Amino acid sequence: DGEVIRLIVPPLTQERREEFVKLAKTKTEGVRIMIRQIRQEGVNKIRDQFTNKTITEDQKFNFEKEIQDETDKKIERADELLESKVVELTTV
């Protein structure tokens, strides 16, 4: 229509919706793994600093707790996004 391109996309079948849900779950698990890897890198840096005596033991425990709290928040957020996406995909 002049300057607009129109594409007709057929509605999703139940089978295709289930494939998308499975893909979303796989991608979310990948995100969880990346978050845990970042947490591990942070914890390793903190332990190195503690070993090198640049931070105290109390600081080490506080930093590790902060990292774990942030990790939990990010994983929870990823799970919330997955749940909303599953609801969106399964709603006809």
C-alpha positions, 0 to 999 in steps of 0.5 A: 500500500504505497509506503507500507508493507503488510505481512499477514501472519497466521495465528499461532497453533498450540504446538507452536506456542508450546515450542515458544514456551520451551524456548523461553524456559531454555533462554531463562536458564541460560540467563540464570547460568550467566548471573551465577557466573557473574556472582562467582567472579565477584566472590572470587575477587572478594576472596582474592582481596581478603587473601591479599589483606586489602579487606577485612573478614567482616567486609568479605562476609558483607560483600559476599552477602550483598552479591548473593542478595543481588543475585537472588533479586536478578534470578527472581526477576528473570523468573517473573519475566518468564512467568509473564511470557509463558502467560502471554504465549499460552493466552489465546 
